[in-house]
Each structure stands twice: as C-alpha cells, then as structure tokens.
Amino acid sequence: MARPKKYPDELVARGVRLALESGRPIAHVAADLGMHPETLRKKVRQAEADSGSRPDLPTTAEREEIRKLRAENFELRRANEILKSASVFFATELDADRTR
C-alpha cells in the first residue's frame, strides 16, 4: 500500500507554478508554502521535463512506460524460468523411461 501524501496536490501544483513563474529560488517558495525544498525541487524538475524544457529528464509518460515495461520484463523472465524448470523435469522423466 502506498504511503499517504504529505502535501496536497493543489499545494504542490501551486508551488511549482510559483517557482516557475516568479523566478524566485525554489527554497524561498517552499518556505513560504511550508513545504520541504527538496520536495518542491523534484516536482519543479518533473514539470520542466513534462513541458519539454528539460530534455535530459524522462517525462511522466515515459516514466510510466518504463515502469510497465520493467514489470512485464519481470513477469516474462519468471515465466521463462518456470518453463525451463518444467522442460528439465519432463526431459528427466522421459530419459528415465528410456533406460529401463
């Protein structure tokens, strides 16, 4: 189960908007809103990536796609291991019948 959010989404969105539009340092905006500066900094960076002004960072959609692909990769590897184990099991069963 996910941890509850410390700051409401509206407060974070307002902080991001203020930091981007005002040009003030993120730490000052965070202090005015009663937030931790690192929380606001991460959200501002993600907003910049989503808007395209930070091409070095993945967007939210790209992050979601990566998460889904990693989960799919994990499941495929797990299924592959199960199939390998099953093929070894059945191969030994068939070989045992042939030697008798």
C-alpha positions in Angstrom: 0.0 0.0 0.0 1.3 3.4 -0.9 2.3 5.9 1.7 -0.1 8.8 2.2 1.0 12.1 0.6 2.4 14.7 2.9 1.4 17.6 0.8 -1.9 18.0 -1.1 -1.7 18.0 -4.8 -3.1 21.6 -5.0 -0.3 22.9 -2.8 2.4 21.2 -4.8 0.9 22.4 -8.1 0.7 26.0 -6.7 4.3 25.8 -5.5 5.5 24.5 -8.9 3.6 27.3 -10.7 5.0 29.9 -8.3 8.6 28.6 -8.7 8.4 28.6 -12.5 6.6 31.9 -13.0 8.1 34.1 -10.3 11.8 33.3 -10.8 12.4 33.2 -7.1 14.6 30.4 -5.7 12.7 27.2 -5.0 13.8 27.2 -1.4 12.1 30.5 -0.8 8.9 29.4 -2.5 8.9 26.2 -0.5 9.5 28.1 2.8 6.5 30.4 2.0 4.3 27.4 1.4 5.6 25.3 4.4 7.0 22.6 2.2 10.3 20.9 2.2 12.5 22.5 -0.5 13.6 19.1 -1.9 10.1 18.0 -2.5 9.3 21.2 -4.4 12.6 20.9 -6.4 11.8 17.4 -7.6 8.3 18.5 -8.6 9.6 21.5 -10.5 12.2 19.4 -12.4 9.4 16.9 -13.3 7.2 19.8 -14.5 10.1 21.1 -16.6 10.6 17.7 -18.1 6.9 17.3 -18.9 6.9 20.7 -20.6 9.9 19.9 -22.7 12.3 22.4 -21.3 14.4 19.6 -19.7 15.1 17.1 -22.5 17.7 15.3 -20.3 14.9 14.0 -18.0 12.2 11.5 -18.8 8.6 12.8 -18.9 5.9 11.4 -16.7 4.5 9.3 -19.6 8.0 7.9 -20.3 8.5 7.0 -16.6 5.1 5.2 -16.6 6.0 3.3 -19.8 9.4 2.3 -18.3 7.7 1.1 -15.1 5.2 -1.0 -17.1 8.0 -2.5 -19.3 10.0 -3.4 -16.2 7.0 -5.2 -14.7 6.4 -7.0 -18.0 10.1 -8.0 -18.3 10.0 -9.4 -14.7 6.9 -11.5 -15.5 8.4 -12.8 -18.7 11.7 -13.7 -17.0 9.7 -15.5 -14.3 7.6 -17.4 -16.9 10.8 -18.3 -18.7 12.4 -19.8 -15.6 9.2 -21.8 -14.9 9.3 -23.2 -18.5 13.0 -24.1 -18.2 12.3 -26.0 -14.9 9.4 -27.8 -16.5 11.4 -28.8 -19.6 14.2 -30.2 -17.4 11.7 -32.1 -15.3 10.0 -33.6 -18.3 13.3 -34.4 -20.0 14.5 -36.3 -17.0 11.1 -38.2 -16.8 11.4 -39.2 -20.5 15.0 -40.3 -20.1 14.2 -42.4 -17.0 11.6 -44.3 -19.1 14.0 -45.0 -21.9 16.8 -46.5 -19.9 14.6 -49.2 -18.4 
